[in-house]
Amino acid sequence: MDALRELTVSQQIGLLFVLLFGGLAIVTAIAFGRSLRERSDEQLAAHQQFKRDLRAVWVGALLFWVSWALGAFVSTLLFGVISFLALREFVTLTHTRRGDHRSLLLAFFVVLPLQYVVVATRHFDLFTVFIPVYVFLAIPVVSAFGNDPTRFLERTAKIQWGITVCVYGMSHAPALLLLNLPAYRDRGAFLVLYLVVVVATAQIAQEAASRRLRRRPAARAISRSFSWRGWSIGALVAGVVGASLYWITPFKPIAALLMGFVAGGSGTLGEFVMKALKRDAGVRNWGGESSVTGAVGLLDRVAPLCFAAPVFFHSVRWYFGL
Protein backbone atom coordinates (compact mmCIF):
# COMPACT_ATOMS: atom_id res chain seq x y z
CA MET A 1 0.00 0.00 0.00
CA ASP A 2 2.86 2.38 0.74
CA ALA A 3 4.16 1.77 -2.78
CA LEU A 4 0.77 2.80 -4.16
CA ARG A 5 0.92 5.98 -2.10
CA GLU A 6 4.27 6.86 -3.65
CA LEU A 7 2.81 6.83 -7.17
CA THR A 8 2.37 10.15 -8.95
CA VAL A 9 -1.09 11.67 -9.29
CA SER A 10 -1.29 10.60 -12.95
CA GLN A 11 -0.30 7.03 -12.10
CA GLN A 12 -2.84 6.85 -9.30
CA ILE A 13 -5.53 8.22 -11.60
CA GLY A 14 -4.72 5.62 -14.25
CA LEU A 15 -4.77 2.78 -11.74
CA LEU A 16 -8.03 3.96 -10.23
CA PHE A 17 -9.60 4.27 -13.68
CA VAL A 18 -8.84 0.63 -14.45
CA LEU A 19 -9.90 -0.64 -11.03
CA LEU A 20 -13.04 1.47 -10.73
CA PHE A 21 -14.59 1.25 -14.16
CA GLY A 22 -13.27 -2.25 -14.79
CA GLY A 23 -14.85 -3.45 -11.55
CA LEU A 24 -18.11 -1.65 -12.27
CA ALA A 25 -18.25 -3.12 -15.78
CA ILE A 26 -17.76 -6.65 -14.41
CA VAL A 27 -20.40 -6.21 -11.71
CA THR A 28 -22.84 -4.69 -14.22
CA ALA A 29 -22.32 -7.61 -16.62
CA ILE A 30 -22.93 -10.13 -13.81
CA ALA A 31 -26.05 -8.27 -12.71
CA PHE A 32 -27.36 -8.24 -16.28
CA GLY A 33 -26.79 -11.99 -16.58
CA ARG A 34 -28.64 -12.65 -13.33
CA SER A 35 -31.53 -10.45 -14.42
CA LEU A 36 -32.30 -12.94 -17.20
CA ARG A 37 -33.17 -15.66 -14.68
CA GLU A 38 -36.65 -16.27 -13.33
CA ARG A 39 -37.07 -15.15 -9.75
CA SER A 40 -39.66 -14.65 -7.03
CA ASP A 41 -41.22 -11.28 -6.29
CA GLU A 42 -38.97 -10.85 -3.24
CA GLN A 43 -35.85 -11.69 -5.24
CA LEU A 44 -36.99 -9.31 -7.98
CA ALA A 45 -37.42 -6.48 -5.44
CA ALA A 46 -33.94 -7.14 -4.06
CA HIS A 47 -32.50 -7.14 -7.58
CA GLN A 48 -34.21 -3.85 -8.41
CA GLN A 49 -32.74 -2.30 -5.25
CA PHE A 50 -29.30 -3.57 -6.21
CA LYS A 51 -29.69 -2.04 -9.68
CA ARG A 52 -30.57 1.33 -8.13
CA ASP A 53 -27.52 1.14 -5.87
CA LEU A 54 -25.32 0.16 -8.81
CA ARG A 55 -26.59 3.12 -10.84
CA ALA A 56 -25.78 5.37 -7.89
CA VAL A 57 -22.21 4.04 -7.89
CA TRP A 58 -21.90 4.70 -11.63
CA VAL A 59 -23.15 8.26 -11.12
CA GLY A 60 -20.71 8.80 -8.27
CA ALA A 61 -17.81 7.37 -10.28
CA LEU A 62 -18.58 9.66 -13.20
CA LEU A 63 -18.85 12.64 -10.84
CA PHE A 64 -15.40 11.84 -9.50
CA TRP A 65 -13.93 11.63 -12.98
CA VAL A 66 -15.53 14.88 -14.06
CA SER A 67 -14.27 16.51 -10.84
CA TRP A 68 -10.73 15.49 -11.63
CA ALA A 69 -10.80 16.16 -15.38
CA LEU A 70 -12.49 19.57 -15.41
CA GLY A 71 -10.98 21.15 -12.34
CA ALA A 72 -12.45 22.53 -9.14
CA PHE A 73 -14.35 25.48 -10.65
CA VAL A 74 -16.25 23.48 -13.27
CA SER A 75 -16.85 20.70 -10.75
CA THR A 76 -18.38 23.18 -8.31
CA LEU A 77 -20.64 24.43 -11.09
CA LEU A 78 -21.64 20.84 -11.90
CA PHE A 79 -22.56 20.11 -8.29
CA GLY A 80 -24.56 23.34 -8.26
CA VAL A 81 -26.60 22.10 -11.22
CA ILE A 82 -27.16 18.78 -9.45
CA SER A 83 -28.34 20.67 -6.35
CA PHE A 84 -30.76 22.69 -8.47
CA LEU A 85 -32.26 19.58 -10.09
CA ALA A 86 -32.46 17.70 -6.78
CA LEU A 87 -34.17 20.65 -5.06
CA ARG A 88 -36.59 20.98 -7.95
CA GLU A 89 -37.41 17.28 -7.63
CA PHE A 90 -37.95 17.66 -3.89
CA VAL A 91 -40.23 20.68 -4.24
CA THR A 92 -42.24 19.04 -7.03
CA LEU A 93 -43.30 16.22 -4.69
CA THR A 94 -44.04 18.38 -1.64
CA HIS A 95 -47.17 20.45 -1.16
CA THR A 96 -46.63 24.18 -1.54
CA ARG A 97 -48.99 27.12 -1.86
CA ARG A 98 -48.96 30.46 -3.63
CA GLY A 99 -47.62 32.10 -0.47
CA ASP A 100 -44.45 29.98 -0.79
CA HIS A 101 -43.44 31.33 -4.19
CA ARG A 102 -41.23 34.09 -2.82
CA SER A 103 -39.39 31.66 -0.56
CA LEU A 104 -38.91 29.22 -3.43
CA LEU A 105 -37.53 31.96 -5.65
CA LEU A 106 -35.15 32.91 -2.85
CA ALA A 107 -34.06 29.28 -2.45
CA PHE A 108 -33.45 28.56 -6.13
CA PHE A 109 -32.07 31.83 -7.43
CA VAL A 110 -30.38 33.46 -4.42
CA VAL A 111 -29.48 30.91 -1.76
CA LEU A 112 -28.29 28.13 -4.06
CA PRO A 113 -25.99 30.29 -6.24
CA LEU A 114 -24.59 32.18 -3.23
CA GLN A 115 -23.81 28.95 -1.38
CA TYR A 116 -21.74 27.65 -4.28
CA VAL A 117 -20.03 31.01 -4.81
CA VAL A 118 -18.96 30.93 -1.17
CA VAL A 119 -17.67 27.36 -1.68
CA ALA A 120 -15.78 28.30 -4.84
CA THR A 121 -14.09 31.22 -3.08
CA ARG A 122 -13.05 28.98 -0.15
CA HIS A 123 -14.82 31.03 2.53
CA PHE A 124 -15.43 27.89 4.56
CA ASP A 125 -16.36 29.62 7.81
CA LEU A 126 -19.17 31.53 6.08
CA PHE A 127 -20.08 28.51 3.96
CA THR A 128 -20.83 26.39 7.03
CA VAL A 129 -23.17 28.94 8.69
CA PHE A 130 -24.74 30.75 5.72
CA ILE A 131 -27.68 28.36 5.37
CA PRO A 132 -28.11 27.08 8.97
CA VAL A 133 -28.13 30.62 10.39
CA TYR A 134 -28.97 33.34 7.86
CA VAL A 135 -31.11 31.41 5.39
CA PHE A 136 -33.07 29.56 8.08
CA LEU A 137 -34.06 32.90 9.56
CA ALA A 138 -34.74 34.54 6.19
CA ILE A 139 -37.03 31.83 4.77
CA PRO A 140 -39.85 32.18 7.34
CA VAL A 141 -39.65 35.98 7.12
CA VAL A 142 -40.08 35.89 3.36
CA SER A 143 -42.83 33.26 3.66
CA ALA A 144 -44.70 35.41 6.19
CA PHE A 145 -44.85 38.22 3.64
CA GLY A 146 -46.71 35.76 1.40
CA ASN A 147 -49.74 36.53 3.60
CA ASP A 148 -50.83 32.89 3.90
CA PRO A 149 -50.94 31.42 7.45
CA THR A 150 -52.38 28.05 6.39
CA ARG A 151 -50.01 25.28 7.56
CA PHE A 152 -47.31 27.94 7.74
CA LEU A 153 -44.92 26.00 9.98
CA GLU A 154 -45.20 22.81 7.92
CA ARG A 155 -44.68 24.60 4.61
CA THR A 156 -41.71 26.59 5.90
CA ALA A 157 -40.09 23.50 7.40
CA LYS A 158 -40.38 21.63 4.10
CA ILE A 159 -38.62 24.40 2.20
CA GLN A 160 -35.91 24.62 4.85
CA TRP A 161 -35.41 20.86 4.81
CA GLY A 162 -35.17 20.80 1.01
CA ILE A 163 -32.48 23.50 1.13
CA THR A 164 -30.63 21.63 3.88
CA VAL A 165 -30.44 18.34 1.99
CA CYS A 166 -30.23 19.44 -1.64
CA VAL A 167 -28.10 22.58 -1.29
CA TYR A 168 -26.29 22.63 2.04
CA GLY A 169 -25.51 18.92 2.15
CA MET A 170 -24.54 18.56 -1.51
CA SER A 171 -22.34 21.68 -1.49
CA HIS A 172 -19.93 19.95 0.90
CA ALA A 173 -18.87 17.54 -1.86
CA PRO A 174 -17.18 20.19 -4.07
CA ALA A 175 -15.85 21.82 -0.90
CA LEU A 176 -13.70 18.70 -0.47
CA LEU A 177 -12.02 19.54 -3.79
CA LEU A 178 -10.95 22.93 -2.45
CA LEU A 179 -9.59 21.98 0.96
CA ASN A 180 -5.94 22.94 1.43
CA LEU A 181 -4.56 19.90 3.20
CA PRO A 182 -0.88 19.51 4.13
CA ALA A 183 1.10 17.46 1.58
CA TYR A 184 -2.12 16.70 -0.31
CA ARG A 185 -2.54 19.49 -2.84
CA ASP A 186 -4.36 18.93 -6.14
CA ARG A 187 -5.79 15.62 -4.94
CA GLY A 188 -9.14 16.75 -3.58
CA ALA A 189 -10.96 14.68 -6.20
CA PHE A 190 -9.64 11.56 -4.46
CA LEU A 191 -11.54 12.58 -1.32
CA VAL A 192 -14.73 12.82 -3.40
CA LEU A 193 -14.06 9.35 -4.80
CA TYR A 194 -13.36 7.99 -1.33
CA LEU A 195 -16.61 9.47 -0.04
CA VAL A 196 -18.68 8.11 -2.93
CA VAL A 197 -17.20 4.61 -2.65
CA VAL A 198 -17.70 4.22 1.11
CA VAL A 199 -21.24 5.62 0.98
CA ALA A 200 -22.25 3.31 -1.88
CA THR A 201 -20.56 0.35 -0.17
CA ALA A 202 -22.46 1.00 3.06
CA GLN A 203 -25.78 1.14 1.18
CA ILE A 204 -25.23 -2.11 -0.68
CA ALA A 205 -23.83 -3.97 2.35
CA GLN A 206 -26.64 -2.75 4.60
CA GLU A 207 -29.35 -3.84 2.16
CA ALA A 208 -27.72 -7.24 1.61
CA ALA A 209 -27.19 -7.84 5.33
CA SER A 210 -30.74 -6.82 6.27
CA ARG A 211 -32.27 -9.15 3.68
CA ARG A 212 -30.07 -12.13 4.52
CA LEU A 213 -30.22 -11.79 8.30
CA ARG A 214 -33.96 -11.05 8.25
CA ARG A 215 -33.85 -9.10 11.47
CA ARG A 216 -36.83 -7.14 12.74
CA PRO A 217 -36.93 -3.76 10.94
CA ALA A 218 -36.00 -0.81 13.12
CA ALA A 219 -39.04 1.10 11.81
CA ARG A 220 -41.33 -1.14 9.76
CA ALA A 221 -43.64 1.67 8.70
CA ILE A 222 -40.68 3.51 7.16
CA SER A 223 -38.52 0.72 5.73
CA ARG A 224 -38.74 -3.04 5.95
CA SER A 225 -35.13 -3.42 4.86
CA PHE A 226 -33.49 -1.23 7.52
CA SER A 227 -32.28 -2.89 10.72
CA TRP A 228 -29.68 -1.79 13.23
CA ARG A 229 -27.64 -4.93 12.67
CA GLY A 230 -27.74 -4.36 8.92
CA TRP A 231 -26.75 -0.72 9.42
CA SER A 232 -23.82 -1.75 11.64
CA ILE A 233 -22.59 -4.28 9.09
CA GLY A 234 -22.92 -1.74 6.28
CA ALA A 235 -20.96 0.90 8.20
CA LEU A 236 -18.27 -1.63 9.18
CA VAL A 237 -17.87 -2.86 5.60
CA ALA A 238 -17.63 0.78 4.48
CA GLY A 239 -14.92 1.31 7.09
CA VAL A 240 -12.92 -1.68 5.86
CA VAL A 241 -13.22 -0.53 2.25
CA GLY A 242 -12.22 2.98 3.34
CA ALA A 243 -9.14 1.60 5.10
CA SER A 244 -8.16 -0.28 1.92
CA LEU A 245 -8.29 3.05 0.05
CA TYR A 246 -6.15 4.97 2.52
CA TRP A 247 -3.38 5.26 -0.09
CA ILE A 248 -5.46 7.76 -2.11
CA THR A 249 -6.23 9.85 0.98
CA PRO A 250 -4.19 11.91 3.45
CA PHE A 251 -5.28 9.55 6.26
CA LYS A 252 -3.46 6.78 8.03
CA PRO A 253 -5.13 3.32 7.80
CA ILE A 254 -6.93 3.53 11.16
CA ALA A 255 -8.14 7.05 10.45
CA ALA A 256 -9.31 5.97 6.98
CA LEU A 257 -11.25 3.10 8.58
CA LEU A 258 -12.97 5.44 11.04
CA MET A 259 -13.72 8.02 8.34
CA GLY A 260 -15.24 5.29 6.16
CA PHE A 261 -17.36 4.04 9.05
CA VAL A 262 -18.66 7.52 9.89
CA ALA A 263 -19.33 8.56 6.28
CA GLY A 264 -20.90 5.23 5.30
CA GLY A 265 -23.08 5.11 8.40
CA SER A 266 -24.21 8.71 7.88
CA GLY A 267 -25.14 8.07 4.26
CA THR A 268 -27.22 5.00 5.15
CA LEU A 269 -29.08 6.90 7.86
CA GLY A 270 -29.67 9.69 5.36
CA GLU A 271 -31.25 7.25 2.91
CA PHE A 272 -33.46 5.98 5.74
CA VAL A 273 -34.65 9.52 6.52
CA MET A 274 -35.43 10.15 2.85
CA LYS A 275 -37.53 6.97 2.81
CA ALA A 276 -39.58 8.46 5.64
CA LEU A 277 -40.09 11.62 3.60
CA LYS A 278 -41.14 9.58 0.58
CA ARG A 279 -43.66 7.69 2.71
CA ASP A 280 -45.06 11.01 3.87
CA ALA A 281 -45.28 12.26 0.28
CA GLY A 282 -46.94 9.00 -0.82
CA VAL A 283 -44.32 8.08 -3.44
CA ARG A 284 -41.88 5.18 -3.80
CA ASN A 285 -39.17 7.17 -5.57
CA TRP A 286 -38.43 10.88 -5.75
CA GLY A 287 -38.37 10.70 -9.53
CA GLY A 288 -40.22 8.47 -11.95
CA GLU A 289 -41.11 8.09 -15.59
CA SER A 290 -43.78 10.75 -15.20
CA SER A 291 -41.49 13.16 -13.41
CA VAL A 292 -41.31 16.63 -14.90
CA THR A 293 -38.19 17.65 -13.07
CA GLY A 294 -35.79 16.73 -15.83
CA ALA A 295 -33.78 14.52 -13.45
CA VAL A 296 -35.50 11.18 -13.02
CA GLY A 297 -34.78 9.75 -9.59
CA LEU A 298 -31.80 12.03 -9.06
CA LEU A 299 -32.56 12.72 -5.41
CA ASP A 300 -32.82 8.98 -4.71
CA ARG A 301 -29.27 8.60 -5.99
CA VAL A 302 -27.62 11.57 -4.30
CA ALA A 303 -29.52 11.78 -0.98
CA PRO A 304 -27.09 9.52 0.94
CA LEU A 305 -24.22 11.65 -0.36
CA CYS A 306 -26.03 14.81 0.80
CA PHE A 307 -26.09 13.45 4.35
CA ALA A 308 -22.59 11.97 4.36
CA ALA A 309 -20.75 14.87 2.68
CA PRO A 310 -21.10 17.47 5.50
CA VAL A 311 -20.24 14.88 8.18
CA PHE A 312 -17.18 13.76 6.22
CA PHE A 313 -16.10 17.31 5.33
CA HIS A 314 -16.14 18.53 8.92
CA SER A 315 -14.52 15.31 10.15
CA VAL A 316 -11.64 15.96 7.73
CA ARG A 317 -11.31 19.56 8.92
CA TRP A 318 -11.36 18.45 12.53
CA TYR A 319 -8.79 15.70 11.86
CA PHE A 320 -6.34 18.20 10.36
CA GLY A 321 -7.24 21.06 12.70
CA LEU A 322 -8.33 23.35 9.85
N, C-alpha and C positions, 0 to 999 in steps of 0.2 A: 504493500500500500504506500509506503514511503517513496518507492520508486515512481509510482503514479503521481504522487504529489510534486515530484521534481520535474515532471514534464512541463513543456511550455504551454501557454494558453492555447495555441493553435493545435498542438498535439492532443491536449485534453479534449478540445472541441471535437476533433476528428474521432477520437476513441468513443466519446459519448454519443456521437451521431450514429456510429455503427451499433453500439450496444443498445441505445434507446430505440431507434427506429427499426433495427433488426429484430429486437425482442418483441416490439409491438406488432410487427408484421407476422411473426411466427404465432403469437397468441391470437391475433385476428384470424389467421388461416385456420388454426385449430378450432376456434369458436365457430367459424363458418361451417367447418366440417361437422361439428356436433349439432349445429342447427338443422341439419338435414335429417336427423334421426327423429323417430316418433317419440313423444314424451307425454307425461301426464300434465295436467293443468298446473300443478305445483312446480314441477320441473320447468315448465315453460315460463312461469312467472320468475323463477330464479334466473333462468337464462336471459330473460328480457332485462332484469336488473343488472346482470353482468355486462350485457351489451351497453347499457347506459353508462356504467362505470368505465368501460373500455373507451367509449367515445369521449368521456371526460378526460381520460388520460391522453388521448390523441390531441384534444384541444389544448391541454396543458403543455404537451410536448411542443406543439407548434408555436404556442405563445413564447415558450423559452427560446426557440430558435429565432423567432422574429425579434425578440428582445436583444439577443446577441448580435444578429445580423444588421439591424437597422440603427442600433445605438439607443442611448437612454432617452433622448428627446422624442424620437418617433415612437418608442415603446410606451412612453408615458401617454402620448396622444392616443395610441391604440387602446390602452387600458381605459382611457377616458371614454372612448366610443363604446367599449364593452359596458362600462358603468351606465352610460346613457341608455343603451338597449335593455340592460337588466332592470333599471329603474322603470323604464317604460312598460316592461312586461309585468313588473310588480304592480304598478298603478292600474294597469288595464284590468287586473283581476281583483282589485279591491274597490269597495264602494266609495265613491266620492260624490260631492255635490257641487253646485255652481259656486258656492261660497269658498270652495277649496282652490279655485282656479288661480288666484293670485299666489297662493303658497306653492302650487305646482310649478308655476312659471318661475318663481324664485328658486325652487329646487333644481329644475332642469337647466335654466339659462343663467343663473348667477352662482349658486352654491357649487354645483358640479364643476363648471370651468375654473372657478377660483380655487377650489380644493386641489385641482391638478396643476394649476399655475404655482401654487405654494409648494407642491411636491417638486415640480421641475426646478424651482429656484432654491431647493434644499433648505427651506425655512422649516425645519422639522419641529421646532418648539411650537410655532404657530399652527403647523399642519395637524398636530395631535390634539389641539384644543379648539380649532376653528369651528368644527361641526358640533362636538359635544357641549360647547359653551355658547358661542355666539349664535349659531344657526338654530340650536334647540330653543333658545329664547326668542329668536326672530320669527320662527314659523308660527307659533300660536298668536303672536301679535298681528302678523299679516292675515292669518285666518280670521281673527276677530273682526278685522275691518271688512271681511266678506259679509258681515251682518246676517249670519245664519247660525243660531245657537243649537240647532238640531244635532244631537249626537256629536257635539263639538269636541269633547275629549277624545272619543273614539277615532274620529276623523283625523284629528291632529296627530294622535299617537301613530296612526298608520303611515302618515306621511313622514314623520320623524323616523320610524322604524325602516321604511324603505330607503331613506337617505343613509341611515346608519349602515345597513347591509350593503346596498348597491354602490354607494359612493365612498363613504368613510372606510368600510372594510376593504373594498377592492383597491382603493388608492394606496394601501400599504404595500401592495405587490410591486408597483414600479418604484416605490420609495426604497425598496431593497437594492434596486439597481444603482441608486445614487448615494448609498452609504459610503462614507470614507473610512474604511477599515484598515488598520495597520497591516502592512505587507500583503494586502489583498486588493490592490487597485485594479480596475478594469475587469473584475471578475464577478460583478454583482449579478449577472445573469445566471451564474451557477447557483446562487442562493435561491433565485426564483425556481430553477429546475429542482433543487433539493426540496423546496416547499411543496411543489406540485407532486413530486413523486411520493413523498411521505404521506401527504393528504390522500392521494388516490389509493395508496397501499392500505391505509387504515380503513377506508371505505370498503374496499373489496374484502379485506380480511375480516372485518366486523360482520359484513353480510354473510360470508361463508361460514364463519364460526356460529353465528346465531341460528342459521338454518340447520347446520349439522348437529349442534348441541341440543337444539330444541328446548332451550330454557324458557321460563315464563317471561313474556315481554315486560319490560319495565313500565310501559304505559300502553296497554293494548289498544286503547281508543285512538292513540296517535300513530303507533307503528307496531305491527306484529313481528317485525324482524329486528327490533332493537332490544337488546338485553345488556345488563351491566357486564356479564361475563364476556359476551361478544365484543362489547366496547373495549374492555380491558385487553382482550387478545388483539384486537385491531390496533390499538395504540402501542402495544408491545411489539407487534410485528413492524409497525411503522418506525419504532425506535431502532430495531435491529437493522432495518433497511437504511435508515438514516446514518447509523454508525458505519455501515459498509460504504457509504458515500462520503465519509469524512474527508477523503483526499481531494474533493472538489470544493471544500468549504474551509473557512479559517478556524474551524473547531478541532479540538482533540477528540479521539474516538468516544470517550465517555460523554463529553459535552454534546457531540453529534447525536449520540443515542438519546440523551435527555431532550434535546431540541426536537428530534423526530417524534418522540413520545408525546410531548406537549402539543406540537403542531398537528400531528395526526389525530390525537384525541380531541382537540378543539374543533377540527374540521368535521369529525363525525358527529359531535354534539351539535354543531351548526346545521348539519343536514337534518338531524332529528328535529330541531326547532322549526326549520322550514317545512317539514312534514306537518307539524302542528298548524302552521299558518295555511298550508294547502287544505287541510281538513276543514279549517274555519271558513275558507273561501269556497269549499265545495268542489275542488278540482283535484285530479290525480297528479297532474304535472303543471308547472307554471306556464309552459308553452305547449301548443298542440298543432295539429294540422290546420285548425281553423283560426289559429292565432293571427292577430293583425299587427303584432309588434314588430315583425321583420326579423325576429331572432327566436326561432322555434326552440323552446326548452332551454334557452340560454341560462336562465337563472338556476334551473335544476343542476346545471353543470358547474356553475361557478360559485354557488352558495357556500359549499364547504370551504372554498378558498377565501371567500369574503370573511368568514369567521376565523380561519387559521392565520391569515396574513397579518392582522394587527397584533395577535398574540406572539407570533414568531418575530415580527419586526421589533417589538419592544423587548422581547427576550434577548435578541441579538444586541440591541443597544445596551441593555443592562449588563450583559456578559462582558462587553468591551468597555463599559463605563463611559459611553458616549452621551 
